[in-house]
Amino acid sequence: MKAVVIHPPHVLRVEEMALGAAGPHDVTVRIHHGGICGSDLHYYHHGGFGTVRVQQPMVLGHEIAGTIVAAGAAVTRVRPGDKVAVNPSLPCNICKFCLDGAQQHCLDMRFFGSAMRSPHVQGGFREELVCHESQAVKAEMPSERAAFAEPLSVCLHAVRQAGALLGRRVLVTGAGPIGMLCAMVARHAGAREVVVTDLLDQPLALARRLAADRTVNVGADSAAMAEYGRDKGHFDVAFEASGSGLAVASAIAALRPGGTLVQVGNGGAETAVPLNLVVAKEITLRGTFRFHAEFAMAVELLARNAIDVAALLTEIIPLDHAIRAFDLATDRTRAMKVQIAF
């Protein structure tokens, strides 16, 4: 079968690979659609992110959906013919974090398309995939919609970190796919006001269509956020989805005393945080990492179209044109979410 494989940065190839053995609790999924994530783009352009680097050829992709074509003898959750969204996380369920209900922090996590361990865990951008039955979640909907389950799960977990949003004023910094979905989930959760910031007009226009009461282009007008910092701040909760130190500082300045900053974007170890404001305004600073239980919730919300992601999908590009798909996904003036069709 064919797969999308990253070698050194910018060396992306569609290659033949073997399917791999399936055990009694495994299923084989015919992949239909896969969304290109920010981490996939980091592997493509930079060979990794933070301290994580690709050390050997690796199949990319973890936002995937398809149809079960075979099931092991012990499989009970799904059967051939079922449409599924594939959860890329496979926790061990025996380490101290898994046993404490925090599987996203599993000490032996296997996550599709990740170079965090060696040998790397091969990803889902391939025509067929073998996974554990627990990773195949029934998804009775078009597979291009089901492929949004993974990024939506990330945002559901982030919003859970913030606590109740009913009646809250919410700021989202960074209007990429994750920032956009955070804004949409915040609106779904009952936020009374949602403001989204970015450096580009194109994603901000989409944010206004989908979830934002107001958008601010902080690249065109660096002082535009100043009004939200008056009288010690305006927002109850901020989701920082860009990983930019300037955005972190801006979000903290705009939060009211007692507000919560949920750091969604990963800017690396050197991102500056204005600790004087965190202390003086008694800000709660929370990280958010992946998801677990939220994946099934995301599939449910997508299945009944409670979170309508159709407008986020820019284009679906055939597997043989994967490089064009990655290049388009890189251009934020033209693309929000690009998927590959398998």
GIBELBEL-V556699 format. One record per backbone hydrogen bond with DSSP energy under -0.5 kcal/mol. NH is the residue of the N-H (numbers start at 1). CO is the residue of the C=O. E is the energy in kcal/mol with one decimal. If there is no record, write none. Layout:
BEGIN
nh,co,e
NH,CO,E
NH,CO,E
END
This chain:
BEGIN
nh,co,e
3,15,-2.2
4,125,-2.7
5,3,-0.7
5,13,-3.2
6,58,-2.9
7,8,-0.7
7,11,-2.3
10,44,-2.8
11,8,-2.3
12,10,-0.9
13,5,-2.7
15,3,-2.6
15,13,-0.7
17,1,-2.5
26,23,-1.6
27,131,-2.9
28,70,-2.7
29,27,-0.5
29,129,-3.3
30,67,-3.2
31,29,-0.8
31,127,-1.6
32,65,-2.6
33,65,-1.8
34,340,-1.8
35,63,-2.6
36,338,-2.7
37,35,-0.5
41,37,-1.8
42,38,-1.9
43,39,-2.3
44,40,-2.2
45,41,-2.8
46,42,-2.8
47,42,-0.8
47,43,-1.0
48,42,-1.3
49,52,-1.2
52,49,-2.2
54,47,-2.7
58,6,-2.0
60,4,-2.0
62,35,-0.5
63,35,-0.6
64,62,-0.9
64,86,-0.6
65,33,-1.9
66,84,-2.4
67,30,-2.0
68,82,-2.7
69,28,-3.1
70,28,-1.2
72,26,-2.7
74,24,-1.6
75,24,-0.6
75,72,-1.6
81,68,-2.9
82,79,-2.1
84,66,-2.9
85,137,-2.6
86,64,-2.2
87,85,-0.6
87,135,-3.4
88,86,-0.6
90,110,-1.7
99,95,-2.5
100,96,-0.7
101,98,-1.9
102,97,-2.9
105,102,-2.3
106,103,-2.0
109,106,-0.9
110,90,-1.4
111,109,-0.5
112,88,-1.9
113,121,-0.8
114,111,-0.7
114,121,-1.3
121,114,-2.2
122,120,-0.7
123,59,-1.6
124,61,-2.9
125,60,-2.5
126,124,-2.2
127,2,-2.1
129,29,-2.1
131,27,-2.3
131,129,-0.5
133,25,-2.7
135,132,-2.1
136,132,-0.5
136,133,-1.1
137,85,-2.6
137,135,-0.9
138,136,-0.5
139,83,-2.6
141,139,-2.0
145,142,-1.1
146,142,-2.1
147,143,-1.8
148,145,-1.9
149,146,-2.0
152,148,-2.3
153,149,-2.1
154,150,-1.8
155,151,-1.6
156,152,-2.5
157,153,-2.4
158,154,-1.9
159,155,-2.6
160,156,-2.1
161,157,-1.7
162,158,-0.9
162,159,-0.6
163,159,-0.8
163,160,-0.8
167,190,-2.9
168,165,-2.5
170,168,-0.6
170,193,-3.1
171,237,-2.3
172,195,-2.8
173,239,-2.3
174,172,-0.6
174,197,-2.8
180,176,-3.0
181,177,-2.3
182,178,-2.5
183,179,-2.2
184,180,-2.2
185,181,-2.7
186,182,-2.6
187,183,-2.2
188,184,-2.2
189,185,-2.1
190,187,-1.4
191,186,-2.2
192,168,-1.8
193,168,-1.4
195,170,-2.4
196,214,-2.0
197,172,-2.5
198,216,-1.7
204,200,-0.9
205,201,-2.2
206,202,-1.3
207,203,-2.2
208,204,-2.0
209,205,-1.3
210,206,-1.8
211,207,-2.7
212,207,-3.0
213,194,-2.9
214,194,-1.3
216,196,-2.1
218,198,-1.8
218,216,-1.1
219,198,-0.7
221,217,-1.8
224,221,-1.7
226,223,-1.8
228,225,-1.1
229,225,-0.5
229,226,-1.5
230,227,-0.8
232,229,-0.8
233,230,-1.8
234,228,-0.7
234,254,-2.7
235,254,-2.4
236,169,-2.0
237,169,-1.9
238,260,-2.5
239,171,-3.0
240,238,-0.6
240,262,-2.4
241,173,-2.9
241,239,-0.9
248,244,-2.1
249,245,-2.3
250,246,-2.3
251,247,-2.5
252,248,-2.3
253,249,-2.2
254,250,-1.6
255,251,-1.0
255,252,-0.5
256,235,-2.7
258,281,-2.8
259,256,-2.1
260,236,-2.3
261,284,-3.0
262,238,-3.2
262,260,-0.6
263,261,-0.7
263,286,-3.2
264,240,-2.0
264,262,-0.9
265,240,-2.7
267,265,-0.7
271,268,-1.1
275,273,-1.8
277,274,-0.9
278,274,-1.7
279,275,-2.6
280,276,-2.7
281,277,-2.5
282,279,-1.0
283,278,-2.1
284,259,-2.7
285,283,-0.7
286,261,-3.1
286,284,-0.6
288,263,-0.9
295,292,-1.7
296,293,-0.5
297,293,-1.1
298,294,-2.7
299,295,-2.2
300,296,-2.0
301,297,-2.5
302,298,-2.5
303,299,-2.5
304,300,-1.7
305,302,-1.2
306,301,-2.3
307,301,-0.8
308,306,-0.6
309,307,-0.9
312,309,-1.8
313,309,-0.7
313,310,-1.1
314,312,-0.8
314,337,-2.7
315,337,-0.9
317,339,-2.7
319,341,-1.8
321,318,-2.0
322,319,-1.5
325,321,-1.8
326,322,-2.5
327,323,-2.5
328,324,-2.4
329,325,-2.5
330,326,-1.3
331,327,-0.8
331,328,-1.0
332,330,-1.1
334,331,-1.5
335,331,-1.9
337,312,-1.4
339,315,-2.3
340,34,-3.0
341,317,-2.2
342,32,-2.6
END
